[in-house]
Amino acid sequence: MICEDRKMIKREYKTVRERLFWSYANLAMAHTAVERSQDQYAAFNYMIRARLFKRLIDGTMNIRTLFDDEKIKLLSGQKCSYCGSKDNLALDHLFSQKYGGRDIGDNLIYACRTCNSSKGKKDLMEWMDSRRMFPPLMILRRYLKLIIEFCIQENLMDSFVEDLRNKNYPFNIERVPIDFPKPNLLKMTT
């Protein structure tokens, strides 16, 4: 996917906190643009991203709980979270159990058998990248919240991103997106 911020200076996000919060702030920017059916990001969207990132970093704002995502999951009905199919549904672990993903509601989403077996135990972003797709924003939001929760519990937020390389965590920190496609290439859900 092509980054809309290509003209901007590339920032480095050296700590896990910076990378995760930048990704989450980009998610908020993308969410508002998709909700408004924008083709391009506008100054308003960039302001949302900048304000949220600053407030997350300085601790004056927190990420909302996974409870909000659970409500959305229940209200959206039973369909594959990846392709939208309503046939042959199973539960998929966003964080693979092989790498420590827990068998709890926060980590479970609906997936058709085809998507579920294709994803297997791969990291969500690794699998999406292999399909040349960007995940639906609501799935990415849940995924980021799970990563943030995990990193807080494991005291990893102030670690350097490079320190998390080649670890058996249920996610790959280097695949956490810091650049997002144009809003007209994104979808909220399937």
The 8 nearest C-alpha neighbors of each residue, nearest first, counted from 0:
[[1, 180, 2, 133, 179, 131, 132, 181],
 [2, 0, 180, 3, 181, 179, 178, 5],
 [1, 3, 180, 4, 178, 179, 5, 0],
 [2, 4, 5, 181, 180, 1, 179, 40],
 [5, 3, 7, 2, 6, 178, 8, 179],
 [4, 6, 7, 3, 2, 8, 9, 1],
 [7, 5, 4, 8, 3, 9, 2, 1],
 [6, 8, 4, 5, 9, 10, 3, 2],
 [7, 9, 10, 6, 5, 4, 11, 3],
 [10, 8, 7, 11, 5, 4, 6, 12],
 [11, 9, 8, 12, 7, 13, 177, 21],
 [10, 12, 13, 9, 18, 17, 14, 8],
 [11, 13, 18, 17, 14, 10, 15, 160],
 [12, 14, 159, 160, 11, 15, 17, 18],
 [15, 13, 159, 17, 16, 160, 158, 157],
 [14, 16, 156, 18, 160, 17, 158, 159],
 [17, 15, 156, 14, 19, 18, 20, 157],
 [18, 16, 14, 12, 20, 15, 19, 21],
 [17, 19, 12, 15, 21, 16, 20, 22],
 [20, 18, 22, 16, 21, 17, 15, 23],
 [19, 21, 23, 17, 22, 18, 16, 52],
 [22, 20, 24, 18, 23, 19, 52, 17],
 [21, 23, 177, 25, 19, 20, 24, 176],
 [22, 24, 26, 20, 25, 21, 19, 27],
 [23, 25, 48, 21, 27, 26, 52, 22],
 [26, 24, 28, 22, 23, 27, 48, 29],
 [25, 27, 23, 29, 24, 28, 30, 22],
 [28, 26, 30, 24, 25, 29, 31, 23],
 [27, 29, 44, 25, 48, 26, 30, 31],
 [30, 28, 26, 32, 27, 31, 182, 33],
 [31, 29, 27, 33, 32, 28, 26, 34],
 [30, 32, 34, 28, 29, 33, 35, 27],
 [31, 33, 29, 35, 37, 34, 30, 182],
 [32, 34, 36, 30, 35, 182, 31, 37],
 [35, 33, 31, 32, 36, 30, 37, 187],
 [34, 36, 32, 33, 37, 31, 30, 38],
 [37, 35, 33, 34, 32, 38, 183, 182],
 [38, 36, 32, 35, 39, 33, 182, 183],
 [37, 39, 183, 182, 36, 181, 40, 32],
 [40, 38, 37, 181, 182, 41, 183, 32],
 [39, 41, 44, 32, 182, 37, 181, 42],
 [40, 42, 43, 44, 39, 45, 32, 37],
 [41, 43, 45, 44, 46, 40, 47, 48],
 [42, 44, 46, 41, 45, 47, 40, 28],
 [45, 43, 28, 47, 46, 41, 42, 40],
 [44, 46, 48, 42, 47, 43, 49, 28],
 [47, 45, 49, 43, 44, 48, 50, 42],
 [48, 46, 44, 50, 45, 49, 28, 51],
 [47, 49, 24, 45, 28, 51, 46, 50],
 [50, 48, 46, 52, 51, 47, 53, 45],
 [49, 51, 53, 47, 52, 48, 46, 54],
 [52, 50, 54, 48, 53, 49, 24, 55],
 [53, 51, 55, 49, 24, 54, 50, 21],
 [52, 54, 56, 50, 51, 55, 49, 57],
 [55, 53, 59, 60, 51, 57, 56, 52],
 [54, 56, 60, 58, 52, 53, 57, 61],
 [57, 55, 53, 54, 58, 52, 20, 17],
 [56, 58, 54, 55, 59, 53, 60, 52],
 [59, 57, 55, 60, 56, 54, 61, 53],
 [58, 60, 54, 57, 55, 61, 56, 53],
 [61, 59, 55, 54, 58, 62, 51, 57],
 [62, 60, 55, 63, 58, 59, 54, 64],
 [61, 63, 64, 60, 144, 55, 23, 147],
 [64, 62, 61, 65, 67, 66, 144, 68],
 [63, 65, 66, 67, 62, 144, 68, 61],
 [64, 66, 68, 67, 69, 105, 63, 141],
 [65, 67, 69, 64, 68, 70, 63, 105],
 [68, 66, 70, 65, 69, 64, 71, 63],
 [67, 69, 71, 65, 70, 66, 72, 141],
 [68, 70, 72, 66, 71, 67, 73, 65],
 [71, 69, 73, 67, 68, 72, 74, 66],
 [70, 72, 68, 74, 69, 73, 75, 67],
 [73, 71, 69, 75, 70, 74, 68, 76],
 [72, 74, 70, 71, 75, 76, 69, 77],
 [75, 73, 71, 76, 72, 70, 69, 77],
 [76, 74, 72, 73, 71, 77, 78, 70],
 [77, 75, 74, 73, 78, 72, 71, 85],
 [76, 78, 85, 109, 75, 79, 88, 73],
 [79, 77, 85, 83, 84, 76, 80, 109],
 [78, 80, 110, 83, 109, 84, 111, 81],
 [79, 81, 110, 109, 83, 189, 82, 78],
 [80, 82, 79, 83, 189, 110, 114, 135],
 [83, 81, 79, 84, 189, 80, 114, 111],
 [82, 84, 79, 189, 78, 80, 81, 85],
 [85, 83, 79, 78, 86, 82, 111, 88],
 [84, 86, 78, 79, 83, 77, 88, 87],
 [87, 85, 84, 88, 111, 78, 79, 112],
 [88, 86, 111, 112, 89, 85, 84, 113],
 [89, 87, 111, 110, 86, 112, 109, 85],
 [88, 90, 110, 111, 109, 112, 91, 87],
 [89, 91, 109, 108, 110, 107, 92, 88],
 [90, 92, 108, 107, 110, 109, 115, 93],
 [91, 93, 107, 94, 106, 95, 108, 90],
 [94, 92, 106, 95, 91, 107, 123, 142],
 [95, 93, 100, 169, 92, 96, 106, 170],
 [96, 94, 100, 120, 97, 92, 98, 93],
 [95, 97, 100, 99, 98, 101, 94, 92],
 [96, 98, 95, 99, 120, 100, 169, 94],
 [99, 97, 169, 96, 95, 168, 100, 167],
 [98, 100, 96, 97, 169, 101, 95, 168],
 [101, 99, 96, 94, 95, 98, 169, 102],
 [100, 102, 103, 96, 99, 106, 94, 92],
 [101, 103, 100, 106, 104, 107, 96, 92],
 [104, 102, 101, 105, 106, 107, 100, 92],
 [103, 105, 107, 106, 102, 108, 69, 101],
 [106, 104, 103, 107, 65, 69, 145, 141],
 [105, 107, 104, 92, 93, 103, 94, 101],
 [108, 106, 92, 104, 91, 105, 90, 93],
 [109, 107, 91, 90, 110, 92, 80, 106],
 [110, 108, 90, 79, 80, 89, 91, 78],
 [111, 109, 79, 89, 88, 115, 80, 91],
 [110, 112, 88, 79, 87, 113, 114, 89],
 [111, 113, 115, 114, 87, 116, 88, 89],
 [112, 114, 111, 116, 115, 117, 110, 87],
 [115, 113, 117, 111, 116, 112, 118, 110],
 [114, 116, 112, 118, 117, 113, 110, 111],
 [115, 117, 119, 113, 118, 114, 112, 111],
 [118, 116, 114, 115, 119, 113, 126, 112],
 [119, 117, 115, 116, 121, 126, 114, 120],
 [120, 118, 116, 117, 121, 115, 95, 114],
 [119, 121, 95, 118, 122, 97, 96, 94],
 [122, 120, 119, 118, 126, 123, 125, 95],
 [121, 123, 125, 170, 124, 126, 120, 171],
 [124, 122, 126, 125, 127, 121, 93, 118],
 [125, 123, 127, 126, 122, 128, 174, 175],
 [124, 126, 122, 128, 123, 127, 129, 121],
 [125, 127, 129, 123, 124, 128, 118, 121],
 [126, 128, 124, 130, 132, 129, 125, 133],
 [129, 127, 131, 125, 130, 126, 132, 124],
 [130, 128, 126, 127, 131, 125, 132, 124],
 [129, 131, 127, 128, 132, 126, 133, 125],
 [132, 130, 128, 129, 127, 133, 0, 126],
 [133, 131, 127, 130, 128, 134, 0, 129],
 [132, 134, 127, 135, 131, 128, 185, 0],
 [135, 133, 139, 136, 132, 138, 127, 81],
 [136, 134, 188, 187, 186, 138, 137, 139],
 [135, 137, 187, 139, 138, 140, 134, 186],
 [136, 138, 140, 139, 135, 187, 188, 141],
 [139, 137, 141, 140, 136, 135, 142, 134],
 [138, 140, 142, 136, 137, 141, 134, 143],
 [141, 139, 137, 143, 138, 142, 136, 144],
 [140, 142, 144, 138, 139, 143, 145, 137],
 [141, 143, 139, 145, 140, 144, 138, 146],
 [144, 142, 146, 140, 145, 141, 139, 147],
 [143, 145, 147, 141, 146, 142, 148, 140],
 [144, 146, 148, 142, 143, 147, 149, 141],
 [147, 145, 143, 149, 144, 148, 150, 142],
 [146, 148, 144, 150, 149, 145, 151, 143],
 [147, 149, 145, 151, 146, 150, 144, 152],
 [148, 150, 146, 152, 147, 151, 145, 153],
 [151, 149, 155, 153, 147, 152, 156, 148],
 [150, 152, 154, 148, 153, 149, 156, 147],
 [153, 151, 149, 150, 154, 148, 155, 147],
 [152, 154, 150, 151, 155, 149, 156, 148],
 [155, 153, 151, 152, 150, 156, 157, 158],
 [154, 156, 150, 158, 153, 157, 151, 15],
 [157, 155, 16, 15, 150, 158, 154, 151],
 [156, 158, 155, 14, 16, 15, 159, 154],
 [159, 157, 155, 14, 156, 15, 160, 162],
 [158, 160, 14, 162, 161, 13, 15, 157],
 [159, 161, 15, 14, 162, 163, 13, 158],
 [160, 162, 159, 164, 163, 13, 158, 173],
 [163, 161, 159, 160, 164, 158, 166, 165],
 [162, 164, 161, 160, 166, 165, 172, 159],
 [165, 163, 161, 166, 162, 160, 172, 171],
 [164, 166, 163, 167, 171, 162, 168, 161],
 [167, 165, 164, 168, 163, 171, 162, 169],
 [166, 168, 98, 169, 165, 170, 99, 171],
 [167, 169, 170, 166, 98, 99, 171, 163],
 [168, 170, 98, 94, 99, 100, 95, 167],
 [171, 169, 168, 122, 172, 94, 146, 123],
 [170, 172, 173, 174, 122, 175, 168, 169],
 [173, 171, 175, 174, 170, 160, 163, 164],
 [172, 174, 171, 175, 160, 164, 176, 161],
 [175, 173, 172, 171, 176, 124, 125, 170],
 [174, 176, 172, 173, 177, 171, 124, 22],
 [177, 175, 178, 174, 22, 179, 173, 124],
 [176, 178, 22, 21, 175, 179, 18, 25],
 [179, 177, 2, 176, 180, 4, 25, 22],
 [178, 180, 2, 177, 181, 176, 3, 25],
 [181, 179, 2, 1, 0, 3, 182, 184],
 [180, 182, 183, 184, 3, 39, 179, 38],
 [181, 183, 185, 184, 33, 38, 32, 29],
 [182, 184, 38, 181, 185, 37, 33, 36],
 [185, 183, 182, 181, 180, 186, 38, 133],
 [186, 184, 182, 183, 187, 135, 180, 181],
 [187, 185, 135, 188, 136, 184, 33, 189],
 [186, 188, 136, 135, 137, 185, 189, 33],
 [189, 187, 135, 186, 137, 136, 80, 138],
 [188, 83, 82, 80, 81, 135, 187, 186]]
